[in-house]
Amino acid sequence: KIASTMDGKVAASDGSSKWITSELARADVAVLRSQADAILTSTATVLADNPLLTSKGLGKNPVRIVMGEREIAPGSQVLNSDAETVVIKSNDFQDFISLAKEREFNQILVESGPTFGTALLKADLVDEVILFQAPTFFGSGTPSISDLGVATISQRLDFEIADVEVIGADLKITLIKSAN
């Protein structure tokens, strides 16, 4: 899941990023969380944003998975008793895949920053992107995806638009990875 401005920014130049999209879009994300078996995030996201990663009462809470080698504070919201939290002290996606297979997770929602999201894309572990775009522009700031190593157009990562929906003032675009 990505929440960005129309020009693809997830944070302003000063690093501020809270609530780019509307309250209605955030409620829709809570519903998406309730439909997932697990939510995957990084230790960097937990350290920067201290997210709760629950369905906010709009359904069941998925298992929260925090991945990375950095320590997170014992008082982090993601460690509260609202849902099970699994911490994977590794940057190796194979450790995450093993857990997902062992626990028979089918649908995993990723909520992270651009570094982790980009790494997942590079590792070919993303088959769907749900992009929430707010009708605003930053011009500069942090892009939603960083360098994928695409040097020529033939190397691009193609997705197909599966659905477009207006939620409040925001667009919700569902992209499915292209077969080719």
N, C-alpha and C positions, 0 to 999 in steps of 0.2 A: 504494500500500500504506500502510495506517495501522495503527500499533500503539498501542492506547490502553487506558485503564482502562474499567471499565463506565460511568463517568460521562463518558466522552469526553475525558479529559485525556491529553496526551502528555508532560507534564512537571509536576513538583510546583511549588509556589509559589517554591521557592528555585532553580528552573531544572533541578534534577536530573531525568534522564529515562532513564538507561541501564538497559536490561533490564527494561522493564515487563512483557514477555511471557516465557514460559518458554523454556528451551533447545530444546525440541521445536518450538515455534513459530518460533524463529529458524532452525532447520534447514530448516523448511518454506519460509521466505523465501529461503534459499540455493538451494533447488530452483526456486522461482519465478524467481530471477535467472538460473539456467541455461537457463530456457525463453524468456527475453526476448532480443530482438535487441540491445536497449540499455537502460541504466538512466539516467534523467534525474534530476539533483539540482541544487541551487542552490549558489552560492558561500557563502551564509550557512550552509548545512548542513555544507559542507566545513570552514568556519572553526570552527563550533561543535562538531562531532562527530568530525572527521577520519576519515570512514568509508573502508573498503576497497572496498566495493561489488562483491564477487566472489561466486562460487558456493561458496566455501569448500571446494573440492575435490569438490563434489557434482554436477559437470557443467561444461559450457563456461562461460567467463566472457564476459558480454556487453560490448559497447562501453560505456564510461562517458562520459556527457555531463554536463559541469558548466556551468551557465548563470548569468551575472551579470556585473556590471561591476567587482566588487571583486577585488582580487588575492588569490590563494591561495598559501600558502607552497610553495616548490619541493620541500620534503620531505613534502608531504601524501601520505598513503597512496594516495589516488585517482590519484596521478601515477606510482605504481610500475609495474614492467614486467609485472605479472600480467595486465593487459588493456589494450587500447587506450583512451586517454582523449582526448576532444575537449573543448576549452574554448571555449565561445561567449561572447565578451566583449560581451554584450548582454542586455537585459531584454525584448527584442522577441520574442515567441513565433513570429513569422513566420520569424525566422532559424533557430529550432529546426525548424520545419516544413519549411523548405527543405532542411536537412541530412537530416531523416528521409526525405523524398522522394528526394533524391539518392542516399542510401545504401540505399534500399528497405527501411527498417525497418518491420516489420509490427506487432510487439508491443514496446511500450516500457513498462517498469516505472518508476514515479516513486517515489523515496524521498527525501522532503524534509520540511521543517517545515511548519507550518500556513500561513505567509504565502505560500509558493510554491504549495502545494497549493490554497489558496483562490483564488489568481490563475488557476491552471489550470482550476478549476471555473467561475469567473466567465467565462473565455474560451471555455467550452464545449468544452474539449479532453480531458475525461475521459469515457470510456464504460464504465469498469468500476472498481469500488473493491473491494479486498480488505482487509477490516477484521479485524485480530486484536485481540480484547478479552481482557484479563486479568481474572480475577475479583477485582478490587480497586477501591477508590474513593479518590480524592484529595479530593473536595469542592471544593477550589480548585486553581488551577494553570492551565496553558496548554491551551486547548481544541484539539482536533484540526483543527478548521476555524474560521477567524475570520469576520468579517462578510462575508457574500455579497451584501449589499444587498437582502435579502429583507425587504420592509416589510409584506407581506400574504401570507396563506397561498396565494393563487393564484400567487404568484411563486416558490414553493418549487421546489427541484430534486428531482425524484422519481427513485428507482431501484427496481428490482425485486429481490427476494431470489432469487438463482439457486442458491445452495447454502449450507448451514450444516454445519460440521464441528467436532467437538471434537478439539483437538490438545493432548494433555497436559491441563493445567488450563485452557487457553485456548479461546476460540471463534474460528473462522475463518468469516467471513461474506462471501460473494461477492455483490456488488451489481452489477446491469447497469442502465445508464441506460434509463429508460422511454422508449417511443417517442413519447409525447405531449408 
